[in-house]
Amino acid sequence: AALGLYDRAYRVAEWPDLVFAGINGRIAYYIYARLQDDRVRLEKALSMIFWGIGQTAFPVAMAVFVVAPDLILFLYGEKWGGAVIFVRLLVVYSLFRPLWNGAGAYFTATGKPGKMITWNTVQVGVLVAAGLPFTVMWGAIGTCIAVILANTTGTVLVCRSLSREASLKL
C-alpha cells in the first residue's frame, strides 16, 4: 500500500519537471548548441531560459504543494489520500529538477556530457547509501527523504558546475 501511495505521489510531484522537459530537452539544447561559439549570446540565452523556467516551474510546483489534498482526491479518489504527505515531500525534488535538466542540456550541447554522468553517478550513490536505511527506518517517508537528499546533492553539483562555466546568477 505504501509503495502505491509513493508511486502516485512521485508521479504527481514530477509534473513541474514534465511540463518543462520539452523546453529543456529540445529547444534549449538546440539554442545552446547553436550559440556555443558565441560566449556572450550563449550566457544570455542560458540566463533567459533559466529565468523562464524559474518563473514558471517554481509556481507550478508550489501550486501542486498547496492543492495536493484536493488534487489527489480529484485524480485518484479518497482511498489515495495518504499520498498527500508524499506529494508534499517530493515536490521539493521537483522544484529544482527543471533547472537540473536545463543544466544537463547546456553541458551536453556545449560538448561536456561527462558532467551529467558525474552528477548522475553521485546522485545514485547518495540514493543507494541513504535509500535503503532510510526506507527501513521510516518507510515511504524515508524513501522521500533519500530522494530529496540525492537530488539536493545533485543540485549543489549542478550549481557549482554552472557557476564555474558561465556567469549565471542562480
Disulfide bonds with the S-S distance in Angstrom:
none
